[in-house]
Amino acid sequence: MADDVEQCRATLRRCPPDHSDRPKFLNKLAVSLRERFTQRGVTSDLDESIELHRAALLLCPHGHSLRSSSLNNLASSLSDRFAQRGVPSDLDECIELDQAALLLCPPGHSLRSHSLNNLALSLRDRFAQRGVPSDLDECIELHRAALLLRPPGHSLRSDSLNNLAISLGDRFAQRCVPSDLDECIELDRAALLLRPPGHSERSDSLNNLALSLRDRFAQRGVPSDLDECIELHRAALLLRPPGHSDLSLSLSNLALSLRDRFAQRGVPSDLDECIELDRAALLLRPPGHSLRSHSLNNLALSLRDRFAQRDVPSDLDESIELHRAALLLRPPGHSERSDSLNNLALSLQDKFTQRGIPSDLDECIELHRAALLLCPHGHFLRSDSLDNLACRLRDRFTQRAIPSDLDEAFSLFLQLSHISHAVSRRDLAAAKSWATSAEKTNHGSALLAYQIALKFLDQHVTLLSSSSRHFDVVSMATSSLAVDAFSCGIRHGALTTAVELVEQGRAVFWTHLARFCTTLDELSMARHTGAALAEEFKHLSFRLRNAFDQSTEDQSPETRQLTTQWDDVVSRIRMLPEFSRFLQPPLFSDLQKAAEEGPVIIVNASQYGCDALIVLSDQGPVHVPIDLTRTEVSELSSEFQSVAEQFGCSDHQNKLVGILRKLWHDIVEPVVQALEVLNVRPGSRIWWCPTAEFTLLPLHAAGPYEKNRDNLSQIYISSYTPTLATLVHARRSVSQYASTQYFVAIGQGNPDGGKELRCVAPELAAVAQHLGPIVSSFTSLQDSLATVQGALDALNHNQWLHLACHGMPNRTQPFESSFTMRDGPLMIRDIIRSNWQNLEFAFLSACHTTVGDEKSPDESIHLAAAMQFSGFRSVIGSMWSVDDEVAQKVVSTFYDNLVDDSGKLNCTRAAVALHKAVKKLRRNNVPLEQQIVFVHIGV
């Protein structure tokens, strides 16, 4: 190499300044110096190479045959220097040179694909440094253009496939658009096919595809993606034998994927193999290696996981020593020092929990203090650090009873209330931890902690798209937060606050969907300023949602800037008349309007106690204590579910009556007694708003079931509502087309591959007989016409619906609950995507339409709720299986009573109409469970 450089120097010295070959010789020497830099890393070689390329370019004016290659050579050398030193001006100049070179390679030029590729790579580097989205978008379009010029059979096609895939992966990491990741994976697969066994870059393609599949697993949780990812990493590892430069990377990647699978499935062998791989990677990263601290950290975390599973003390001791070693390699000023401080502190906390050595807890606290100092106000990890330090101080107070520890702990928690930026999951988790700590220590800040946590929940959900894939995020975030907050409000005597809090934290997905859309619609119509602010808010929310969806531990400067911009636009919207409470939850004075037509009874089950609260339109809420624990309510609910599964199959009548009597004695009778004291007349309508496991119990059917004693249904007419805000919204949503009533009856008794329902046709005939002469338009869709798209289209033109078909609940994937149409399932996710207008009433004559997610009952993700939140003001649904003949009998009586004195259908009469239809069933000796299967939801 030295000989090459000196030979080029000698040749250049013999070439006069004005010689026509001088640019060629300058370029040759520059290229030789650049190659020597690549081999030896001497920076002066690269600097000289750049100056020589500049000199050559000056001798190649526009039109010169070597100008294009001179532009490319100088750009390449500047790119190398940027990669080494990170000076932004080098990269900017590189991009300008690449752009100039591309102009010299118009369509049809043999080197156009090379120029497109070079410019794309430089723009990707600039995006990686500065995070400007337009650079990445342009990079992707350039890679697409280069790929078109490298058709199947082209020697560089696999490179173009690979480059485009990497750029789409970068964009997915920034914006979380699923289609980018899916396309990235398909391109990775195509590139891998062009790099068969024996290809020098096959291991890179295996690795890239594996990493993309791991990203998709992290987003969607499909186990097969993770399994394939692991197999690809294994294949890549086989191609990187001892001595390969990327061996440690492959070992580490495979270890991380196995650790992911262990976290999901808990198979011990995955974790054991992960640890062995981490050990092997660490051996290849000796002292002085740039990635040694990462390997120390990864192995320490894996050993801590194994300690948590198997409780082997040596794993924890080794984890602590490895974290100490990683911390030494991350001195003050290191970007990952706070991570190491926290990781070591958490391992010491585990050791304290196991062995009770006070000095471990003391050191843990000091490490958390040091980590907090590295997370100033505005830092995205500050809430984590506040929570970590506060919880450990609380633990020390519990052990030693030093008041100053408890005071400091809650002064740290209190700082969470001053967060003003767009809220992340970390902030929400920290606020929930505050509430839990306050409950554990009976601290006076408990109610404030719940208020902050629910405020954070509200703000965080606003930044999530209204997509069913975010439901897991929502349900994990809410957990028991709302019901515990309600209980805290009751215990503190703050009854109106209790109502506001439980309302904030329940049916979060639906509430967000409804409020977010409605508010923006109203904002868009608020003159020109409002429309512009609505667009700005939607744009910033979209970008921030994507940022917060990331699982990475770091936020870019762009994300912090977006957060500031988002806060600013929200503040400006709140300055508009009528929008002072934009994105803020409703006050009690707003929620109280739900009780304008009758009292609403919130029935709450919390780990801290069970209560009922009667909301009235003209006075404050009335508290009714319930003498049950949440565990007892859960057991009662489980008992009822077991009995419900036997309906129609065995003698379950006595068990059912026993449950309904217990509901009466422990819950409903005390509420009825309070309603009588409040002068709520018999025959009045009441609304139940149950929470937690109460949502699974038939409160409307409670009663003593004894002679000469009235059951609830003989005293009041019951309806349900998932939230007070939902009921308020339904009361306000009076259709502008009330004078014209368009009714559609959809029946599917012969679904492909499903059980025949023989009563569907007679049921629809009965509906047509009753309503055909009354409504403005009556449409019937049956059998081959009752398809998924046919049903969706029909509801674009009709406000009244009767639907008779199979109802298919999915307790574990609630958004896949469905109505069975001729060609397949009409799912909740399809209903969510609809944009129906001016809806009035839906009778869902199908089984299990109020059965939702068993793990998140407070979210009310079931078929009836989907119809209500899609706009139907009033809905009839079922709590379990409906007998076909019973449904037919109910329908006839029901629609007779739905018509008001003016001869028109009136959806506010639905509860009374159902009450009368069920009363008629009782006289016909219909089984009890079929008398009480239907429920009314809404106005």
Buried (B, 14 or more C-beta within 10 A) or exposed (E): EEEBBEEBEEBBEEBEEEEEEBBBBBBBBBBBBBBBBEEEEEEEBBBBBBBBBBBBBEBBEEEEEBBBBBBBBBBBBBBBBBEEEEEEEBBBBBBBBBBBBBEBBEEEBEBBBBBBBBBBBBBBBBBEEEBEEEBBBBBBBBBBBBBEBBEEEBEBBBBBBBBBBBBBBBBBBBBBBEEBBBBBBBBBBBBBEBBEEEBEBBBBBBBBBBBBBBBBBBBEEEEEBBBBBBBBBBBBBEBBEEEBEBBBBBBBBBBBBBBBBBEEEEEEEBBBBBBBBBBBBBEBBEEEBEBBBBBBBBBBBBBBBBBEEEEEEEBBBBBBBBBBBBBEBBEEEBEBBBBBBBBBBBBBBBBBEEEEEEEBBBBBBBBBBBBBEBBEEEBBBBBBBBBBBBBBBBBBBEEEEEEEBBEBBBEBBBBBBEBEBBBBBBBBBBBBBBBBBBBEBEBEBBBBBBBBBBBBBBBBBBBBBBBBBBBEBBBEBBBBBBBBBBBBBBBBEBBBBBBBBBBBBBBBBBBBBBBBEEBBEBBBEBEEEBEBBBBBBBEBBBBBBBBBBBEEEEBBEBBBEBBEBBBEBBEBBEEBEEBEEBBEBBEBEBBBBBBEBBBBBBBBBBBBBBBBBBBBEEEEBBBBEBEBBBEBBBEBBEBBBEBBEEBEEEEBEEBBBEBBBBBBBBBBBBBBEBBEEEEBEEEBBBBBBBBBBBBBBBBBBBBBBEEEEEBBBEBBBBBBBBBBBBBBBBBEBEBEEBEEBBBBBBBBBBBEEBEEBEBBBBBBBBBBEBBEEBBEEBBBBBBEBBBBEBBBEBBEEBBBBBBBBBBBBBBEBBBBBBBBBBBEBBBBBBBBEBEBEBBBBBBBBBBBBBBBBEEBBBBBBBBBBBBBBBBBBBBBBBBBBBBBBBBBBBBBBBBEBBBEEEEBBBBBBBBBBBBBBBEBBEEEEBBBBBBBBBBBBBB
